[in-house]
Amino acid sequence: MLKTLHNRTRIQYFLGLAIGFFFGFLLQKGGVCHYDIIMQQLLLQDFTVVKIISTAIITGMVGVYAMRDAGWVCLHKKSGSLGATIPGPLIFGIGFAILGYCPGTSVGAVGHGALDALIGGVIGIMAGAGLYAALYPRLKERVLPFGSFGDKTLIDLVQARNPWFVIIPVAVFIAVFLGVLEIVGL
């Protein structure tokens, strides 16, 4: 089904744009495009962001493997390394703490008129992407391969014959965690 889509670039662009608008709409409706909500999350006072991310993890994990089992998609694992994994989250976290937005929420905040998100977030995203592109040839040789751990997933690490033996317990764990957050009032 999706193999036909793979060969149609214009439809892919349109779907990407439509899904992006829908994603931004959901972020906005969820309240995570507001600076105050994000700052309260970083101060461990409001867990709206964690709830939305956790829900997205369950949805994505179940959805991707359900589509794989239905034959709609093929998964292509990519190898990873410490050099490729550690710098990105550190830069992301620093930017997140300074600005109060992540890339997705900054674009969503621009949608409701937050100029700080436009100037610091969107311009910062473009500057960071440009800097990464400019440095990529050096990073590719020196930094990114450091500490390679191959293309292992959690499912591979626990040597599960059936991925659902990992997906279901992880999804249940996250759902219980979300339930506890609700009970505690966070």
FENDANOR-V630154 format. One record per run of one state. SS is the DSSP state (hx for helix, st for strand, lp for the rest). FROM is the first residue (numbers start at 1). TO is the last residue. Records with the same first field share a line. If there is no record, write none. Layout:
SS=FROM-TO + FROM-TO
//
This chain:
lp=1-1 + 7-8 + 31-34 + 43-47 + 70-79 + 100-102 + 112-114 + 143-147 + 151-153 + 158-163 + 185-186
hx=2-6 + 9-30 + 35-42 + 48-69 + 82-99 + 103-111 + 115-142 + 154-157 + 164-184
st=80-81 + 148-150
//
